[in-house]
Amino acid sequence: MPKVLKLSQGVQEGTKELLRFLLSEEKVKGIVTLKERSPQQGMGYSLITNPQELPNTRPLYPLMPSNAGKILSHLTLKGPSPQPLAVVAKPCEIRAFIELAKRAQGGVENILLISQTCPGVFPLQMSVNGGLKEKLSSYWKSAQKNEVFSEIRSTCKGCVDFIPQNADIVVSVAGSKDSEKECEIFLNTSKGESFVEGIKGSKAAEKEITNKQTQELLDKRKEGRKKMFDQVEAEKPEIEGLVQIFGRCIGCHGCSHVCPICYCDLCFFDSQQNEHLPQTFERYLDLRGGLRLPPDTVFYHLGRLMHTSISCVGCGMCSDVCPVDIPVSSIFTKVGEAVQKKFQYTPGKDIEEPVPSGTYKEEEFKEIGEQS
Amino acid sequence: MSEDFKPKIIYFMCSWCGTGGSETASAHHLYYPENVIPFRVNCTGAISPLHLLRAFVEGADGIVISGCHPGDCHYNDGNFRARRRVASIKSILDSLGLGADRVWFRYVAHGEGKRFADTAAEFNEHIKNLGPNPLKERKET
């Protein structure tokens, strides 16, 4: 069971206090966290090194301008950070980072992972249109009451992995009743414990992160997940349904650019390999008598499913950036769940466990080899 | 299903066992349906899921993949990797209701000419019963 650290501030201030401690005691060289840059630039991830910048940071702000897993992968791709860094990110971002680290796209060495029990994030559009700030206070209230806030990302409404599994330090936000007055911080690993050595605050006894409140929230989220999947099911995602759903696709490939799991330098779908010869177009015309342009949208999404579904962490970035409101994330989490179940694999759970697509067992899927 | 429906079937076979099987079949003058199109790859482990998808989009009605029997792979583990890939493709197609049984994966050894011809014939019947692949006539794929 993890040890608990209690700070006598609200959860927002408490988290900042933790970050201040880490920076001023030189436990870490820098911190990757959300920061309010300016009213025009808005909220975004920043790497800060000076404790004086902390007042402008919003570590627990309910927004995901980009998946921090992807950012961390860029930071550590060419080698581990020479000095320790801390990062404050949502659970799905931590999972994405673990998935990327497993695929040799970064490493967790010298990185202190700080996360939270996550009440969900708002769609990006709301932060751009300015509607987010007015909603904040009711958002925090609903988080205290274990409610699923009505205006968070639809993917978040159906997210059942809101308790981070791999973070070193977990700030209790969702399911914490007194988050205005006190800040409960779980020290998940010995690494986490060693980093906060010497911080002022009461160290309570060991405690499980999951409790009655989180269980309550989990039940609500499960309901939301079922609803989300039912919606996909209602669109009948057989060929007809898929053609309808993805028919709106304008082929911008935004979903792949923001997806943390889509890490390829050059995506197959952006490459010359995916350009057709005139003969191919001719064959298409012979076969079908006509062609949708840009072609291959269903092919693109199915292809991306084949590559990413096993590691889909369900962060919802893809749906969020889609300019034509295709429920990409709902489809990907639904298919992802089926594939992950087949391989008994939970993305981002265990950094030692290899990604199923890169390994095999001799004794498995007997039924497939003897297909009939 | 109309009697004159001739499915287009792509038969992916590896250079070592799958193609060997077809050679043995020809040496024994075994016949397989002419609408089964053999497609040689170096190893079943080298088949990307996108190849299979591409085949479906471009009008294949069914796909068979034949590799070496477990433990016989020329590259040690290509067939095991291919089997995993087929498993994940099947579960993706299944959860979207796209007909996972249009893909078969079967081991055929170099000497198993009869098994090769049988697989082709059986699969041909199977796809005839399933009917044409709905993807191929859609303009919007």
Interface residues (C-beta under 8 A of the other chain):
Chain A: K236 P237 E238 I239 E240 G241 L242 V243 G247 F268 T280 R283 Y284 L287 R288 G289 G290 L291 R292 P295 D296 T297 V298 F299 L302 G303 L305 M306 H307 S309 I310 I331 K334 V335 A338 V339 K342 F343 P356 S357 Y360 K361 E362 E364 F365 I368 G369 E370 Q371 S372
Chain B: P49 L50 L53 R54 V57 E58 G59 P70 G71 D77 F80 R81 R83 R84 R85 V86 A87 S88 I89 K90 S91 I92 D94 S95 L96 G97 L98 W104 F105 R106 Y107 E122 P134 L135 K136 E137 R138 K139 E140 T141
